[in-house]
Amino acid sequence: MDRLVNTVRPYAWGSVTAIPELLGTEPTGEPQAELWMGAHPGAPSRVDRGAGPVALSDVIAADPEGELGPDAVSHFGPRLPFLLKVLAAASPLSLQVHPDLARAGAGFADEEARGVPLDAAHRNYKDANHKPELICALTPFDGLCGFRDADQAGELLAALEVDSLKPYVDVLHAHPESHALREVLTAVLTADREAIADTVHQAAAAAERLGAQDGPHAAAYRAYASIARHYPGDPGVIAAMLLNYVRLQPGEALYLGAGVPHAYLDGLGVEIMANSDNVLRCGLTPKHIDVPELLRVVHFESAAPGVLRPEAEPSGEEVYTTPIDEFRLSRYVLAEGTGSLPLSSRTAQILLCASGTAVLRGTGGEGAELRLAQGESAFVPAGEALALSGPGTVFRATVAA
């Protein structure tokens, strides 16, 4: 097992204080948005096995089966198929959606054939993989996830009493749901930005007013008003109003599959995703928005956010069940005095201590010990047997397949 040295990504939407507080470090005064744990080429974790720090990606490349396990290599190839993060949002991330595996493969191949540079601002597909993801709240965590029922979305927009939104309201009430959602999202994203800006400003002011009142959608209106303060005049504000608002409490999670529009708004969480950079944006961003490609990817169907709570197993492991193979996220809540729990896997695993202390002891060979403080993490190669003790809360990321 190896202690990981991880990189913090300083995206503009990040919190200045949340990740430093987790790590017990002094804030830099700059946003610290994501702490990456894994072997992603953009910022691989580093390990030291006696010869100085080495990128985890290089360690895996030198012995894929030994580090990842033959099952994982056979299924996903010679790379760690997931990326684990701590995500700290202080302002809304872009409204976005991820492609399924088939669309990612076709889109990547098409852009490669057309010679679109990988770093081009208008490039949609950075790789041929899909990007399902799971976010688990460490603090109260606000987000948008999936389309509202079209009639409910129409009622929510109608309550704003903005005349220029009435055509959207009529469509949402008059058409079959999938057609209605597609038509309204298309109209919003293709509207002239200057022409729709006044509508956005009026809608934001109305959301501010309704959010201050006692009503069934007051929390959602407050969220939409906050989004508008961060992105004044952005058509994505109206697009966001088509989506479900959700607040996760600590320990609750959301799974985001292909085609589901979503945005994280505020809070600290543990995120795990398939190892991909494929994101198509719908708004709340100055970055490229490819509306025709977006419309090929989005699933225009309403669905409740589907808040996940971990399922306890007899071993003490609490598992967040998802329908994909690239990753499996679970946690251990270890009270004072709890004995050591056996922990081994046929595939590689990353362990993150989210609170308290985690002690990892090897149960074979020399019986090495590694102590993790809050915010620290470790990489455990496939097949390495160990015992875990606390007291603390530990997240465990493995390959499901």
N, C-alpha and C positions, 0 to 999 in steps of 0.2 A: 504494500500500500504506500501511496505517495501523497504527501501534503501538496496541495495545489497552490501555485502563485498565480493569481487571476488579474485580468485587466478590467478596469472600469471604463465604460464608454460615456463620454461627456455630451450626450445629445441635449439640445436646447430645452426640451420638455422635461428634463430630469429634475429631481429634487436636489437642493443644495445640501441638505442635512441628513436625509433618511439613510443612505448607504454608509456615510461616515458614522452615524450612530450605531448601525448594525455592526460595523467593523471595529468600533472603538477608536476611530481616528479623527483628527481635526478636519473640519470642512475646509475646502480650498477656496470657497467663495464662488466657485463655478458649479454649474449643474453636474450631478453625477447620476446618470440615468440607468445604466445597466452594469451589473457585475457578471462577466461571462465565465462559465466553468465548462470546459470541454476542449475539443480539438478543432474548432472552426478555424479555417485558414485566416480569417480576418483578425482574430485575436486569440490564438490558442493559449490555454493554460500552460504553465511551465512546471516541471518537476526536476528534482535533483537526486540522482541515484549515486552520487559520489564523485561525479566528474564535472560538476557545475550545472547550472540551469539549462534544461533542454525543453523545447516545445513538445507538448504532449502529442501533437500530430506527428512529429518526427519519431518519437518513441513507438507509436502505434505502427507507423510505416515500416519500421525496422523489423517488427515481428507481429503482424496483424493477428494471426491465430492465437499466439501466446497472450497477447494483451486483451483482445476482444472475445476470443473463444471461436472455435470452428463453426458453431451454429450461426453466430452473428455474421461472420465473414461470408458464409455460404448464402445467407439471406440478403445481406445489404452491401457486400463488398468489403474491402479492406480499410474501412474508416468508421469512426464512432458515428452511429446514425442519429444521434440527438445532441442538442445543445441545452444545457441548464443555465438559467439566469436568475439573478435577483433583479427585479424591475422596480424602479422608484419613479413614479409619475407625479409631477407637480402641476402639469398642465396637459391638456388633451393631446394624445397621439393622433396621427392622421386616421381618418375613416378609411378602412381598407378591407380587402378580401384576398384569399389565397386560392390558387388553382388546384384542381385535383391532379393526380399523377399523370393521367393521359394528356390533359391540356398543357401541363407544364412541359412534358416531353415534346409535344408538337410545337408549342410556342418557342421553346428554346431552339429546336432544330430549325425552325423557320428563320429566326433572327440570326442564327449562325450562318445559314445558307445565304442570307442577304448581306452578310458582312457587317452587321450592326456591332460596333465595339461594345465589349462587356461593360465598360465604364461610361457609355453614352447616357446622357440624361433621359433620353426617350426610350431606353431599353426597358422592356417589361420583364424578361425572363433571364435571370442570372445563372440558372442551372436547370437541370431537367427533373428536379424533384418537387414533390408537393411539400406543404408546410403546415400540417395540422399542429395545433398547439394547445396547451393547458396552462391556465393561470390560477394559482392558489394564493388566497389573500393571507398576508401576515398582519396587516392592519385593515380596518374598513377600507374597501376598495370599490371605486365607482367605475362603471363601464357601460358601453352600449353593445348589444348582442342580438343580431337577427331582426328580421322585420316584425313589426307589430301586425296584428290583424288589420286588414285594409280598412274596414269600417271604423275600427278604433282609431287608426291613424287619421282618418278623415275627421272624426269628432275632435281629436286633439288639435288639428290644424284649424278647424272651424271655430273652436273656442278662442283662438287668438284674435278673431274678428279683424283680419287683414284682408281687404277686398281683393288684392292681387293673388291671394292664395285660394280664392273660391274655385277657380277652374281645377286646381289639384284636388280640392275637396270633392267636387262633383265626380271626377274620374274615380277617386277611391271608393265612392259610394255606388257608382253606376256600372262598373265593369267587373268581370271575373277577377279574382284577387291577383293572380300572377300577372295578368295583363295590366291591371291597375298599377301595381307596384312598379312594373317595368316602365310604363308610360310616364309616371310621375318622376321616377328617378332620372330617366332619360331627359325629360323636360328641364329638370332642375340643373343637371350637369351640362346641358348644351345651351342654356340660356346665356344671353349676353351678360357678362359679369357686371357691367355698369348698370344695366337695366334692372337686374335682379337685386342689386345691392340695397336699394331702398326697401324692397320687400323684406330682405333679411333684417335690416335695422328695425322695421316695424314689428316683425315677428319676435325679435329679441326683446324689444321693450315690453311687448305683451307677455312674453314668457316670464320676464322679470316680475311683472305685476301678478300673474297667476301663481307664480312660485311663492309669493309672499302670502297667499291666501290659503285657507284650509280647503283642500280638494283632493280627489283621488289621484290626481296626477301632479300634485304640487312638487314632489321631489324630482320628477322627470323635468318639469318646467324649469326648476332651479338649475338642473344639470344643463339643459339646452341654453339657458341664459348665460351660464358660465362659459360654455363653449363659444358663444357669440362674443363675449368679452375678449376672449383670446384670439378669435378669428373674425373681426368685425367685417360684415359685408360678404363673407365667404358663402357661396351657394351650399357648401357642405353643411352649414347650419340647418338648412331646410331638409337636406338629406338625412341628417342625424335624427330629425323629428319623426322619421318613418320607422325608427328602430326602438327596440325595447331598452329602457333604462334599467340597470340592475346594480344593487349595492351588495357586495359580498362581505360577510363577516369573517373574521380570522378563522382559517381552517376550511372555508368554503372555496369552491373552485368553479371555473367555467372551462368547458372544452369547446374549441373553435375548429370545426371541420371545414372542408373545402366549400367555397361558394357562400359562406356566411359573412355578411358585412358586420364589422365590429370596430370598436375603438376603446382603448383604455383611457380613462379620464383623470384619475387621481388615486394614489395609494401605493403601498409597498406590497410586493408579492413575489412568490417563487414561480418562475415560468419555465416550461420545458417544451421543446418543439423539435420537429424533424429538422435535420441539418440542411436548411435551404434558405435562400435569400429572396424567394419569389413573393413579391407583394404588388398587388394592383390597388391603386389609391382611388378613393371616391370623393375626397374633399378634405378640408381642414389641413391643407398643405400647400406650400409653394411649388412642390415637385410635380413632375409630369403626370397627367391623368389621361389615359387612353380610353375614352368612353366606349368605342366599339368593342375593344378587347374586354373591357370590364363587363359589358353586357353579355359576353359569351361565358363569363366565369360565374357571375352572381346567380345564386339560386333564388328565384323570385317566389318564395313561399314563406308564410308567416310561421313562427314557432316561438314558444316560450323559451327564455334563456336556458333553462335546464341546469339549475344550480346543482353542483355535485358536492356530496359530503362523503368522506372516506368510509370505506367498509372495513370494519375490524376483523382481523383473522385471529385464530387461536394463538398464533406466534407472538402477538402483540403488534404486528405490522398493520397499519391502516392504509388501504389501497384506494387510489382514485382510478376508477375503472373507465377506460376509454376504448374505442373500437379499432385502434390501429396498433401496429407491431413495432414501430421505430422506438417507442419509449413506453416506460411504465413508471409512474410517480407514486411514491408512498411515503409515509412518515411514521416515526416512532416518537411517542410522548413518554419519556422515561422519568418516572418519579424518583425522588430520593429513596435510596434503599432498594430499588429494583435491581434484581440480579442481572448478570450479563445475558444477552440474547445472541444465539448463534446467527451468523449472517454470512451466507456464501451464495454464489451465483455462477451459472455456467457461462455467463456473459459479463462484460465489464460493468462496473457500477461507479457512480459518483455519490458521495455522502456529503451533505451540507448541514452543519450545525446552525440552526436558526435561532436557538436560545440556549442559555445554560452552557453545559460542557458535554462533549462526547468523547468517550475513550474507546479506541479501537485496539484490540489485542489479537495478534495472530495466534491461531490455535494449532499451527503446525510448524515444523522446523524450529527456528530460533525463538518463535513467539514474540516478535517485535511489538512495540506499543506506540501508538500515535494518539496524542491528545489534541482535540480540536476545540478552540474557543468559539464563542458566538461569531458567526460570519465566516468561519474558516471551513475548508472543504478538503476532501481527499479523493483520489482515484484509486480504485481497487481492481487490479487485473482479473480477468476471468479465472474462475476456479480457486481463487485464494480464499481460504476459510478464515473467518475471524469472529470475534465476539464483541458486541456493542454494549456499552453501559453509559449511564448518565451521571447526574440528572440533567436533562435537557430535551429539546425537540430536534429531531434529526430527519431531514428529508433524504430519501433514497431514490436515485434515478438509475434505471436499468433498461435493458432492451427487453421488450415483451416477447418477441419471437424466440 
